[in-house]
């Protein structure tokens, strides 16, 4: 029995043992990609999406670029976390009174359950990219909430519980375009409406180049006995464009603005054809994870080449040991 992850048992989560001869701390699912080109009539590409346990199965919110090229959010369901049944139409967002409140565009969602309600954050259009927030209990009706932060911002990631009596939200302040910079910040709220006490958490840079241009929070932080385990993306700028890779950090359990350890080297970088070739080449962008506290197993869902959805696996104790031994704080 593993005791490192503070959470629930999820025996039915997707899992595949590390392949023979593989020494990587994070390894890919042999069935990748789990969502490829044109999975439903209204979606050309589904990637950078979020899946969570739901009613002993799984549900999620998925970024689907429609065939007019516009990014939109769709709901989806799954029995096994691998075979996804996407709903045929985009999410129809409403206000608390049920009146329509559609998005202009919406992308890169994260989903977390807090006290029986599933909260969704995404990149929203607020006369410029900002953080959207909404909620659902059944993945059928989705209610929009006030935007927690002003433009320009991306990569909103809500913690799964209050810390010191406050809700916590990670974000990556940006600009109006494809931001060539970016660090991770933390904001607090007493009620999921009013946000402040903004704090710096992590910067791009380091001795390596893989996260030298910008970084952004990925899946919902995982609570462990060693601190909050945060997967994040790091971006390097090459002569042929940006490259998005995956790293991880441990944040202080009581003060998550404090970084205890972070990976010097990436955990996964685009190498497979579905990661290096697509609508935007050379992207591995993590947005969700499933965890089983009993075994310490972790499945990371990531967008590949802004085209499809893939899964990678790791084991929490091996990963934490690796992060500590490979750590670089800057």
ZIKAHU-V260119 format. One record per run of one state. SS is the DSSP state (h for helix, s for strand, l for the rest). FROM is the first residue (numbers start at 1). LEN is the number of residues. If there is no record, write none. Layout:
ss->[SS:SS]
from->[FROM:FROM]
len->[LEN:LEN]
This chain:
ss->[l:s:l:s:l:s:l:s:l:s:l:s:l:s:l:s:l:s:l:s:l:s:l:s:l:s:l:s:l:s:l:s:l:s:l:s:l:s:l:s:l:s:l:s:l:s:l:s:l:s:l:s:l:h:l:s:l:s:l:s:h:l:s:l]
from->[1:5:6:27:29:35:36:40:41:43:44:45:55:57:66:71:79:84:87:94:95:100:101:106:115:117:126:129:137:143:150:153:159:163:164:166:174:184:190:195:203:214:218:222:225:227:239:241:252:259:264:268:269:273:277:283:293:297:305:308:316:326:327:328]
len->[4:1:21:2:6:1:4:1:2:1:1:10:2:9:5:8:5:3:7:1:5:1:5:9:2:9:3:8:6:7:3:6:4:1:2:8:10:6:5:8:11:4:4:3:2:12:2:11:7:5:4:1:4:4:6:10:4:8:3:8:10:1:1:3]
